[in-house]
Amino acid sequence: MTEDIGRACVEMFRDIAGLNSSSHGAGISDAQILSDPIDSFDVDSLTVMEYVMGLEERFGVLLDEEAVNGCANVGELAALISAARV
């Protein structure tokens, strides 16, 4: 995963999960977003689906649904995007 892809994935996740607009979100580091389980950020499956679709659009890739479902965190999604862009 390139640093730019990881950074963009984190920024997009902060936006879609509402972490930029909450006091709770201010205490969450980029490293936590990359490594902690997605469901630990109190986002529902519709939000996650919207996030993945946004990633696909942003990076011009189509991610395999099974591979996406196997991702536990944002870092793993960023790695999928990196692999898809090769």
Buried (B, 14 or more C-beta within 10 A) or exposed (E): BEEEBBEBBBEBBBEBBBBEEEEEBEEBEBEBBBEBEBEEBEBEEEBBEEBBEBBBEEBEBEBEEEBBEEBEBBBBBBBBBBEBEE
